[in-house]
């Protein structure tokens, strides 16, 4: 066990110290790091978004300027819209929370499930496109290794994200800025060195408009531009991540989030618009085994000294590949958070809200990594195929978020003096995002978009089934919790309290593992008193406050959990003390119930050597393998741990 712990600490890092009040400060991201960790998804899409749009024009390449202008406008509008969402939801306003609170929980589930699918595809397409950029510098005979390389990168990213968000982001900072500098320099060089050719570009745009209108008509011309614009829609998919990940940003979070959004919007607009213009200036055409960006940089540096040209292209493409791998971080960062939020609301299994000792939503990270691994394998890491599957889901979330904000400003119009300005921004955003969503569904449906919609629909169905199961379980537990009211009424009628005896550490001691003053704990306590009358003289109660994604939001919330755990366990002490028994309360906070409870049990057994440990476990009549997975069975793990330490523990089944 010690060897396993050492290996785990080396790979994932040592456990976080929950008593450190500066832990949130140490784990949070300043705007610059947030730009790297959250903005990389949007910025990296310049490696495949502009290329997809440019190639979709099928020879009418000068029309890409219309796509460039529309793309920049879309980026600006979405960034402004999400800045307003950040202001309204300062503790985190991802698409799931916005739709749930401003529209309805049902819309929230649709938005959340769409986001989960989008984040899985973010990981897959980022890794696949990064692999393409990497292999653009290698001979064609080595391209057979691309799939294996992509799978290895997904596994690597999964492992580093198990260490924590900040650690996984800091690793990429130098490479991120190599990309920013190389692409900025390349675009500026292309424009400045071909400045005299800009009038020719304008003439080319006019000629392409006339030619396309003559060939396919005005409506065909509009359809051609809209199709290219839609196929480049992956460019905007990372913008939502900032509002979704607001909890990880440095205080003041709203200002940090808006600053991050500004960094993302400016950099993404410059790179996307600049690349589309540079493609035209250098008459870039597709070359087998190379991305358009690789071809562009080779053209830009063709007249340079060979060593400098080769060095610049390698640096640009290697940083492109690395940035795309960083972009996959958005999926590992945002996906588990959406899963955790939905788990807190019981739309997903509650285990997705639990944190590891590194304070990472470990189950969510593993699910996102596993799902991305499967997608990469099924699509053989084909960017062309993944681009078809991509983008639809995120625009479902975009549209629902904008709709929710429009509804909010309309309801608050009498209280918000600037409501017209705010509703105009979100309204325009709604028109843009819903228009893109409709066009994506039409253009991509028969090309594979149906698969994305089908899987998302399936996930929504699973969410409603999970919610129904937890709702039915809660109804059954309501009858069990009626015992609490009876116990409180009995306490109120008890006018004469029996004096509590002195502590006898050698007397028989019953130790109860409880989770709040509830029906399960009281049933267990009364069952032991009934089964072993007058056997135990000491009654000890143990509670572990579990830190999960629902309450790990700041130092104040952690202290509230600590106080709640203390209050709940001391209610048992009060209940048994009034009946003349010696009682004690022990409590702790942690992310792993078994570890924390085992430590407390060892301490109690050291003081009371005649201790017997008890815990209750709910038993459902219609239980199955699937429903068992939805519930907590940590008492069995704790029983095994205590058994290994020679401690007796009895689990009492409580049927509901």
Secondary structure, DSSP 8 states (H G I E B T S, - for coil): -HHHHHHHHHHH-----TT-TTHHHHH-B-HHHHHHHHHHHHHHGGGTHHHHHHHHTTT-GGGHHHHHHHHHHHHHHHHHHHHHHHHH-TT---HHHHHHHHT-HHHHHHHHHHHHHHHHHHHHHHHHHHHHHHHTTS-GGGGGGHHHHHHHHHHHHHHHHTT-HHHHHHTTHHHHHHHHHHHHHHHHHHHHHTGGGHHHHHHHHHHHHHHHHHHHHHHHHHHHHHHHHHHTGGGGTTTTHHHHTGGGB-SSHHHHHHHHHHHHHHHHHHHHHHHHHHHHHTT----TTS-HHHHHHHHHTTTS-HHHHHHHHHHHHHHHHHHHHHHHHHHHHHHHHHHHHHHHTTSS-GGGGB--TTS--HHHHHHHHHHHHHHHHHTTT-HHHHHHHSSHHHHHHHHHHHHHHHHHHHHTTTT-TTHHHHHHHHHHHHHHHHHHHHHHHHHHGGGTHHHHHHHHHHHHHHHHHHHHHHHHHHHHHHHHTHHHHHHHHHHHH--S-B------TTS-EEEEEESSSSHHHHHHHHHHHHHSTTT-SEEEEEEEEE-BTTT-SSHHHHHHHHHHHHHHHHHHHHHHHTBT-EEEEEEEEES-HHHHHHHHHHHHHHH-TTEEEEEEEEE-TT--HHHHHTS--HHHHHHHHHHHTT--EEEEEEE-
